[in-house]
Amino acid sequence: MRKLDIFDESMGLGTRLGPSDDWDFAYRTLANGYSIYDTNLVKVQHNGLRNFREAERLWKRYQISTTAFFVKNLR
């Protein structure tokens, strides 16, 4: 059985590279021959809304983190 590394600590909410740690983990899971299944047994609830400035900052963070994800995995 192949072993997956844990989440990349340089990615994720609150890090310099931002919130793409879940994409990175999913990519490595699939690249190592494992499967990912969708289930209704787990739910995530996000509380609160963002104003325009907060949403704009978050969108920029997503752009940085998505770029970091692709650059990391293209190597």
ROROTI-740035 format. One line per 10 residues: number of its first residue (from 0); their letters; for each residue x, y, z of N, C-alpha, C. Coordinates in steps of 0.05 Angstrom, whole numbers. Example, Ala and Ser with C-alpha at 12.3 -4.5 7.8 and 13.67 -1.06 7.14 Angstrom:
0> AS> 264:-114:156:246:-90:156:264:-66:156  257:-45:142:273:-21:143:258:1:157;
This chain:
0> MRKLDIFDES> 17:-24:0:0:0:0:18:25:0  12:43:-18:27:68:-19:18:87:3  36:103:12:30:122:34:28:150:23  8:165:30:5:193:23:17:210:45  30:231:38:39:250:58:15:265:69  20:278:92:-2:294:104:-5:319:87  -24:336:95:-28:361:82:-2:377:81  2:391:59:26:408:56:22:433:74  38:436:94:34:457:113:41:485:102  53:486:78:58:512:65:33:522:51;
10> MGLGTRLGPS> 12:505:49:-13:513:37:-35:511:58  -55:526:54:-78:525:73:-85:553:82  -109:555:93:-119:581:103:-100:591:124  -92:616:122:-74:629:141:-44:626:134  -38:612:112:-10:610:104:-4:629:82  21:632:75:30:650:54:18:643:27  15:617:22:5:608:-4:-25:606:-6  -38:606:16:-67:607:16:-81:580:14  -108:581:11:-125:557:14:-128:538:-9  -106:524:-16:-109:503:-37:-99:477:-26;
20> DDWDFAYRTL> -97:474:0:-88:449:12:-106:426:5  -132:430:4:-150:408:-3:-147:399:-31  -143:418:-50:-138:410:-78:-112:394:-80  -92:403:-66:-66:390:-67:-68:361:-56  -81:358:-34:-84:331:-22:-101:313:-40  -122:324:-52:-139:308:-71:-123:300:-95  -107:318:-106:-90:312:-129:-71:289:-123  -57:291:-100:-38:271:-92:-51:244:-87  -76:245:-76:-91:221:-71:-97:206:-98  -107:221:-118:-113:209:-144:-87:201:-158;
30> ANGYSIYDTN> -66:217:-157:-41:211:-171:-28:185:-160  -34:178:-135:-23:154:-123:-41:130:-125  -62:132:-142:-79:109:-148:-102:105:-129  -107:123:-111:-130:121:-92:-154:134:-105  -177:129:-94:-202:140:-104:-213:161:-83  -229:178:-93:-243:198:-76:-273:194:-81  -287:192:-60:-316:187:-62:-332:210:-50  -354:217:-63:-372:238:-54:-392:225:-35  -398:238:-13:-417:226:6:-433:249:18  -457:242:25:-475:261:40:-473:257:70;
40> LVKVQHNGLR> -455:239:79:-453:234:107:-438:255:122  -422:272:108:-407:293:121:-416:320:110  -420:339:127:-429:365:119:-411:386:131  -406:407:115:-390:430:124:-408:454:124  -408:469:146:-424:493:147:-406:517:149  -410:536:131:-395:561:132:-414:583:143  -406:595:165:-422:616:177:-412:643:169  -431:661:164:-424:689:159:-422:695:130  -426:720:124:-422:731:97:-399:751:97  -388:756:74:-366:775:71:-376:799:57;
50> NFREAERLWK> -366:822:65:-372:846:49:-354:846:24  -358:866:7:-344:867:-19:-314:866:-15  -303:883:3:-274:884:7:-263:857:17  -276:845:36:-268:819:46:-269:798:24  -290:798:8:-292:779:-14:-271:783:-35  -264:808:-40:-243:814:-60:-216:804:-50  -210:808:-24:-185:798:-13:-184:768:-14  -206:755:-8:-208:726:-9:-203:716:-38  -216:729:-57:-213:721:-85:-184:723:-94  -169:744:-85:-141:746:-92:-125:724:-79;
60> RYQISTTAFF> -132:717:-54:-118:694:-41:-123:668:-57  -147:664:-66:-153:640:-82:-136:640:-108  -133:663:-120:-117:664:-145:-88:656:-139  -77:667:-117:-49:660:-109:-47:630:-103  -66:620:-87:-64:592:-79:-68:573:-103  -85:579:-121:-90:562:-145:-64:562:-162  -52:585:-165:-27:586:-180:-5:569:-166  -3:572:-140:17:556:-125:12:526:-128  -14:518:-127:-20:490:-131:-11:479:-158  -17:494:-179:-9:485:-206:22:485:-209;
70> VKNLR> 35:506:-200:64:508:-203:77:485:-188  68:479:-163:80:458:-147:77:431:-161  54:426:-172:49:399:-184:58:396:-213  67:418:-225:78:416:-252:107:408:-252  120:412:-229:149:405:-227:154:376:-230;
